[in-house]
Amino acid sequence: MEVYLDIIWALNLLFDSLLLYLTAILLKRDIKLWRLFVGGLIGSSIILLSLTPLSTFSSHPFAKLLFSILMVLAVFGFKRFRYFIKGLMTFYLTTFLIGGTLIGVHYFIKFDFQLSSSVMLASVNGFGDPISWLFVLLGFPLAWHFSKRHMDSLEMTKIQYDSLIKVIVSINGEVFNFNGLIDSGNQLYDPITKMPVMFISIKDREAEFSEDIVKMARNPESIILGEASISPEWENKMRIVPCKVVGQDHQLIIAIKPDQIILEKDNVQTYADKGLVSFSMQQLSADDAFQCIVHPKMLTATKKVSSVANVKHA
């Protein structure tokens, strides 16, 4: 069987460089392209050593670890030990992630093109069946793209999770629980009382709320224009707040002054001294991770409470 050493080396140079680039993306580190090339060159040189008297050494796990260390040092440098170890471990993570994806897909769909020229994944001999050139050429970019997008998604999920907070709202003797998202972009205030406004979605939960709340959430304009009415106990708590939304310069919304707003984060409960809530039928989260958008000002004007009595889940 003919072995095209130049093609195998070029593929490894490309793949090693892409793996190092993905590592830099995950670590949020700025790197120079020439350092990527040097790192890929170091990694791919192990292919050349496999055809020399040093082939026994090049296939040893210690040699592979040494080459990995040299690749990471070439791309990221050495600032401190923790910085280096984090880079090395992330490089191995991306390598196993991409390699595991390709091997998993290969054995799942039983790829076998019966091509005379084939190459082992990551140029490792003696581990399973060979994966065809075509499968590697097509599968590696797809696995790389999937891994990058999945890591970005996980990072956004973590950021969102860190911004989530439990919200307990008490209005007219009723107590409701929500998951809230702290959004620094929410800067809506009542222009008269200067109270911050929190948005709450009751989509798919209308049965849990009174008829007046559902009316305000479904068609606030009809109430503002006097075309529909609500009970006096709600009228006394109602505020008309102007706001700006995408595509419209000005819009009027209905906000309610609740009896109490309690915020819970890390098992610590506090209540907001000031705040209004605006009910809406719009779904705020595609995966229903949160049902309300909390004004960041509500977290600054709070008082710690020891316990909440008679809190029920809506």
ZAROTOR-687355 format. One record per residue (C-alpha): residue in three letters; z, x, y. Coordinates in steps of 0.02 Angstrom, whole numbers. Each point is the difference from the previous one (the first is absolute). Layout:
N
   rest       up     east    north
    ALA        Z        X        Y
...
***
This chain:
314
   rest       up     east    north
    MET        0        0        0
    GLU      -47       66      171
    VAL      138       13      127
    TYR      -49       -8      182
    LEU      141      103       73
    ASP      -59      -18      179
    ILE        2     -191      -11
    ILE      172       -3      -81
    TRP       68      118      133
    ALA      -79      -99      143
    LEU       73     -163      -67
    ASN      174       75      -13
    LEU      -15       73      175
    LEU      -45     -172       67
    PHE      134      -93      -97
    ASP      138      124       40
    SER      -44       -9      184
    LEU        3     -190       -3
    LEU      167       -1      -89
    LEU       72      116      131
    TYR      -73     -109      137
    LEU       80     -156      -76
    THR      165       95       -9
    ALA      -13       41      186
    ILE      -34     -184       39
    LEU      152      -58      -96
    LEU      110      131       83
    LYS      -72      -39      173
    ARG      -37      184       30
    ASP     -141       66      109
    ILE     -100      134      -89
    LYS     -156      100       34
    LEU     -157      -23     -105
    TRP      -14      185      -38
    ARG      175       -1      -74
    LEU      -53     -145     -113
    PHE     -149      102      -56
    VAL      109      152      -36
    GLY      122     -108     -100
    GLY     -142      -76     -100
    LEU      -74      172      -28
    ILE      165       64      -71
    GLY       16     -149     -115
    SER     -179        9      -64
    SER       13      187      -35
    ILE       98      -40     -157
    ILE     -165      -60      -74
    LEU      -75      173       25
    LEU      152       83      -78
    SER      -20     -107     -157
    LEU     -159       98      -41
    THR       79      171       21
    PRO      123       98     -107
    LEU      135      -87      104
    SER      -44     -169      -78
    THR      163       -2      -99
    PHE       99       26      159
    SER      -99     -129      101
    SER       36     -138     -128
    HIS      187       33        1
    PRO      107     -133       92
    PHE       83      138      102
    ALA     -171       56       63
    LYS      -45     -178       49
    LEU      164      -17       93
    LEU      -34      164       90
    PHE     -173      -57       52
    SER       73     -165       63
    ILE      127       94      105
    LEU     -135      111       74
    MET     -108     -153       40
    VAL      142      -88       92
    LEU       47      158       95
    ALA     -182       28       51
    VAL      -18     -176       69
    PHE      172      -38       73
    GLY       80      170       21
    PHE      185       33      -20
    LYS      119      -60      136
    ARG      156      -29     -103
    PHE       38      -24     -184
    ARG       20     -189        9
    TYR     -164      -16       94
    PHE      -89      100     -135
    ILE       79      -93     -148
    LYS      -45     -168       77
    GLY     -180       56       16
    LEU       -6       67     -178
    MET       77     -157      -77
    THR     -116     -114      100
    PHE     -149      103      -58
    TYR       51      -25     -182
    LEU       29     -185       34
    THR     -177      -23       67
    THR      -72      103     -143
    PHE       88     -102     -134
    LEU      -40     -161       92
    ILE     -186       35        8
    GLY       -7       76     -175
    GLY      103     -139      -76
    THR     -111     -130       81
    LEU     -158       78      -71
    ILE       73       25     -175
    GLY       70     -177       -1
    VAL     -164      -78       52
    HIS      -94      111     -123
    TYR      101      -56     -151
    PHE       10     -179       61
    ILE     -188      -28        4
    LYS      -42      135     -131
    PHE     -125       95      105
    ASP     -121      101     -105
    PHE     -172       39       68
    GLN      -40      126     -141
    LEU      -53      129      126
    SER      -23      176      -62
    SER       90       73      151
    SER      178      -60       23
    VAL      155       67       83
    MET      184      -26      -27
    LEU       98      -81      141
    ALA       74      135      112
    SER      -84      128     -114
    VAL      139       -5     -129
    ASN      -54       31     -180
    GLY       79      -78     -153
    PHE       65     -163       74
    GLY      -92     -152      -66
    ASP     -185      -41        3
    PRO     -118       74      129
    ILE      -43     -106      150
    SER     -182       -6       47
    TRP      -66       83      157
    LEU      -64     -165       66
    PHE      168      -85      -26
    VAL       90      140       92
    LEU     -125        2      144
    LEU       13     -188       23
    GLY      181      -24      -48
    PHE       82      138      100
    PRO      -54      -64      174
    LEU       49     -177      -48
    ALA      169       55      -66
    TRP       27      107      156
    HIS      -42     -146      114
    PHE      109     -121      -99
    SER      147      120        0
    LYS      -12       29      188
    ARG       -9     -185       39
    HIS      141      -40     -121
    MET      113      132       76
    ASP      -38      -67      175
    SER       43     -174      -61
    LEU      164       59      -74
    GLU       45       87      162
    MET      -36     -157      102
    THR      104     -103     -121
    LYS      145      120       22
    ILE      -15       -5      190
    GLN       -5     -190       -6
    TYR      148       -7     -120
    ASP      104      110      116
    SER      -37     -125      141
    LEU       53     -154      -99
    ILE      161      -91       41
    LYS       86     -158      -58
    VAL        7     -138      130
    ILE      118     -150       -3
    VAL      -35     -136      128
    SER      119     -146       33
    ILE      -69     -151       94
    ASN       80     -173       16
    GLY      115       28     -147
    GLU     -136       66     -114
    VAL       -6      181      -59
    PHE     -160       86      -57
    ASN      -32      172      -75
    PHE     -156      103       30
    ASN      -66      175      -28
    GLY      -45       73      169
    LEU     -108      144       58
    ILE       60      100      149
    ASP     -156       15      108
    SER        4      111      154
    GLY     -162      -83       54
    ASN       90     -165       26
    GLN       51        6      183
    LEU        3     -187       37
    TYR      139      -63      111
    ASP       42     -167       77
    PRO      -45       32      183
    ILE      147     -104       63
    THR      146       49     -112
    LYS      -72      171      -49
    MET       44      -37     -182
    PRO     -106       87     -134
    VAL     -104     -114     -112
    MET       -9       11     -190
    PHE     -146      -76      -95
    ILE       36      -94     -163
    SER     -128      -65     -123
    ILE       40     -157     -101
    LYS     -165       -4      -93
    ASP       23      -71     -176
    ARG      182      -40       43
    GLU      -21     -156      106
    ALA      109     -105     -117
    GLU      150      109       41
    PHE       -6      -36      187
    SER       25     -154      106
    GLU     -146     -105       59
    ASP       22       60      179
    ILE      -14      184      -49
    VAL     -157      -37     -101
    LYS      -75      -91      151
    MET       35      149      114
    ALA      -75      121     -126
    ARG     -157     -101      -38
    ASN      -52      -60      172
    PRO      105       68      143
    GLU     -132      -45      130
    SER       18     -187      -33
    ILE      187       12       34
    ILE      -25      106      156
    LEU     -130     -123       67
    GLY      110     -150      -41
    GLU     -118      -70     -131
    ALA      136       13     -134
    SER      188      -15       14
    ILE      150       79      -85
    SER      182      -53       -6
    PRO      111       32      153
    GLU      110      125      -93
    TRP     -152      112      -21
    GLU      -65      -29      176
    ASN      161       71       70
    LYS      -27      161      -97
    MET     -186       14       36
    ARG      -78      131      114
    ILE     -182       17       52
    VAL      -50      183       -6
    PRO     -168       71       58
    CYS      -73      136     -110
    LYS     -160       99      -23
    VAL      -95        2     -163
    VAL     -161       84      -57
    GLY     -150      -95       68
    GLN      101     -100      127
    ASP       74       54      165
    HIS      143     -124        2
    GLN       77     -121     -123
    LEU      156     -108        4
    ILE      115       -2     -150
    ILE      160      -94      -40
    ALA      157      102      -27
    ILE      169      -66      -55
    LYS      173       64       45
    PRO       91       10     -168
    ASP      186      -15      -21
    GLN        9      172      -78
    ILE     -112      143      -57
    ILE       73      119     -128
    LEU      -90      161      -49
    GLU       42       96     -159
    LYS      -53      179      -35
    ASP       74      116     -132
    ASN      135     -129      -42
    VAL       59       -1      180
    GLN       -8     -167       90
    THR      -12      -19      188
    TYR      -42     -147      111
    ALA     -117        3      148
    ASP       80      -51      164
    LYS     -163      -65       70
    GLY     -159      -60      -80
    LEU     -125     -141      -22
    VAL     -102      -47     -153
    SER     -177      -69       -4
    PHE      -56      -89     -159
    SER     -178       14      -60
    MET     -110      -54     -145
    GLN      -92      166        1
    GLN       36      115     -147
    LEU       66      163       71
    SER      -10      105     -160
    ALA     -143       -4     -124
    ASP      118       39     -146
    ASP      143     -104       72
    ALA      108      155       20
    PHE       71      -73      162
    GLN        2     -169       84
    CYS       51       46      176
    ILE      -34      133      130
    VAL      160       63       79
    HIS        2       54      182
    PRO       70      178        8
    LYS      109      -48      149
    MET      101     -113     -115
    LEU       62      153      -92
    THR       68       82      157
    ALA      100     -148       65
    THR      102      -35     -157
    LYS      179      -12      -57
    LYS       62       44     -174
    VAL       70     -143     -104
    SER      107       17     -155
    SER      -63     -150      -97
    VAL     -107     -155       15
    ALA       74     -163      -58
    ASN      -99     -139      -84
    VAL     -166       91        1
    LYS     -129      -86     -108
    HIS     -174       53      -48
    ALA     -141     -103       70
***
